[in-house]
Structures are given as C-alpha cells and as structure tokens.
C-alpha cells in the first residue's frame, strides 16, 4: 500500500475513533466496545490499538509538504 493509501486509511480510522469518543463524551456509549464485546474484550482492545497507531501515523500529515516539488535534474 502506498503512502496515500496509508494516509487515507489512517484518517478513516482516526475519524471513526473520534466519532466513538464523541459518543462516549455525549452519551457514555462506547460503540466499538458494544459491537466487539465490551471495552476490555480482546477484539475491542485490538481495534483501540489500531486506531491509536493510525492517530500516530496521522501526525505525519501535519508536516506533509502541501506544495508539490518540482525537482529539476
């Protein structure tokens, strides 16, 4: 998977994680935990770790060069 694919995947996971945190904050409802058998279930913890890694990966998007470079050889 190229870096654009990784960036898009990471952003999708971060957005889903943000929606889950929104639900927790507003309604004390953990959607991921509910679907996967509770917050402490192995599957839910794996998803939480994957979303966390996606968040860390997304840090690189803050520093990504927005202007295309034109290398002249």
N, C-alpha and C positions, 0 to 999 in steps of 0.2 A: 504494500500500500504506500503510495507516495505521501509526501508531507501535507499536500492539500487534503487528501483523504483522511489522514490522521487528524488534521486540524478540524475538519468538519465533524468527524466522529467525536472528537473531544468536546467540541462546542455543543453538540446534541446532548451528550451525557451531562455536561455541566448545566445545561438548560433544564434537563429532566431533574437533576439534583436540586436546582433552585426551586422548581415547582414543588418538589417534595418538601423542601424546607418551608416554603410558603404555606403549604397545607399544615405542617407541624405548627408553625407560628400562629396561624389564624384559627385552626380548628383542633389542635392537638391530635392530628390524624397523620400517621406515617403510612403513606400509600405503599412504598416499597416494602416496608415491614409487613403490612397487611397482606399484600399479594404473596410474599415469599415466606410466610410462617412466623412472623414476629421479628423484632429488631435484632434479637440475639441468634436467630437461625443462621446456619452456615451460609445458605444462599443469599440472605439479605446482607450479611457481612461482606460477602464477596462483591456484591453489587456496590455497597458503600465504598469498598476499597477501589473498585474500578472507577467509580465516579470521582473519588479523591485523586486518583492518578490522572484522570482526564483534566481535573482542575489544575494540577501541577503542570501538565503538558501545555495547558492553555496560557500559562504565564508567558510563554514564548511569543504569543500573539501580541502582547503589549509592546514588544520590542521589534516586531517584524517590520521590515522596511516597506513602507506603503508605496513608495515611488519606484517604478521599475528601473533597474540599472541597465545602462547600455554600455557594455564592455566593448571597446574598440581594440582589436588586435592588430 
